[in-house]
Amino acid sequence: MHFGDGLKAAISSISSHKLRSALTLIGMVIGVMAVVTMFSSIYAIKALVNKNMEGMGWNFSIVIVPGDPGQQESTRSAFRSVRRAAQSVQILNFEDYLALKDKLEYKTIYGMIENNALFRRNNKDLYVRLRATENSFFSNKSFDISNGRLFNQQETDYGAAVAVIGYKFAQDHYGKGNPLGKTLVLGKHRFKIVGVLGSDQLNSGNGMNFNQFERDEEMKAVYVPLKYGVFRFGTGKGVHQIYLQASDEASFNTMKSRARQLLLSRHNMYPNFMFVDVGAMMLTITNEMESIMKKWSITLSAIASISLIVGGIGLFSTLLISIQERMTEIGIRKSIGATDADIFIYFIMEAITLAFTGAVLGVAIAGTLLTVVGNIIKFPLYLPMAGVAIGLSFSLIIGFVSGLYPALKAAGIDPIVAINSYE
């Protein structure tokens, strides 16, 4: 018997015993569903973490800030160089930012100057977080505009006295009123409000919060063009931090090295700046999470595999019991020329076909459930190809192993005994 004939015979046998086949399939369906949904949960968490890290601009990024050169160099010659240069260098400044912006290859760059400004409203005084930056800050942080607009090119180039406010600042101080076009007085500064940031979509509706406290504080702040802060905040054109993000991991180290060389050349080799390697910190966190996820995957795989093994035991029992029911069939097949190998193929193909059919149904049901549940809870659930491949492969192995003994037993039956058993 060829494998094709064995497959046809197996399908015919399965279709002629629908109830028995359906009950046998249940175990395999549940087992594969468990494997696929387990992998889906792991992949969904990993995808969510990566998406949120990217959405907050944490991946492949560094922040350059003014720093203590003693923390950057450790050799005596380096310290002597620092002391000689210390009197002739400037702090990290706006020209440094422009040089980096012009000469480096990057995905995102922006400068930041922070200030606290006195705000008086309803006879109450409070200090507001006033930040000078550029539009790339908002896109990097995944902050959207809910009302108005961001800074236009002219306002950015000339440092116009305009402001974009966070939605929590707008709620706290303007209520349901429209703040667009109104004058905002912060200390000695007067700004025209041109935009309002929307609520933080990154931390809404997905069940996981990322750096929520800091992002809430950013929604209470007021943002003005970087150039306005450079010339009006009294920092002597100093910049508090410069954020750089590489396009990918491969270009990150090159970008960081070139940024350091460029700044050293501009500061007479005096390292009065520091690199806060956000990308490296995030890589460490990601690696830790990967390790935890792998351990969790092994645990869940073991649990899910139990369902498949139980399904395999059910398949084994069904095939073993069916041998007695089909003794006459086996005897007739052998009496008209079927060999032991033909009977073996017939039974083993039936076991594999049942297992594979259950696996396919399990994948289909799992995919449907993941889609429905994902839409209900507003959480991205994917049908992972790795889980599908493992579920299908493992089910085929279980089917073969479960059908091996019944197939060997059926193949070894004496045809005369099989025919006479009918009587």
Buried (B, 14 or more C-beta within 10 A) or exposed (E): BEEEEBBEBBBEBBEEBEEBBEEBBBBBBBBBBBBBBBBBBBBBBBBBBBBBBBBBBBBBBBBBBBBEBEEBEEEEEBEEBBEEBEEEBBBBBBEBBEBBBEEBEBBBBBBBBBBEBBBEEEEEEEEBBBBBBBBBBBBBBBBBBEBBBBBEEEBBEEBBBBBBBBBBBBBEBBEEEEBBEEEBEBBEBEBBBBBBBBBBEBBEEBEEBBBEEEBBEBBBBBBBBBBBBBEBBEBEBBBBBBBBBBEEEEBBEEBBEBBBEBBBEBBBBBBBBBBBBBBBEBBEEBEEBEEEBEEBBEEBBEEBBEBBBBBBEBBBEBBBEBBEEBBBBBBBBBEEEBEBEBBBBBBBBBBBBBBBBBBBBBBBBBBEBBEEEBEEEEBBBBBBEEBBEBBBEBBBBBBBBBBBEBBBBBBEBEBEEBBEEEE
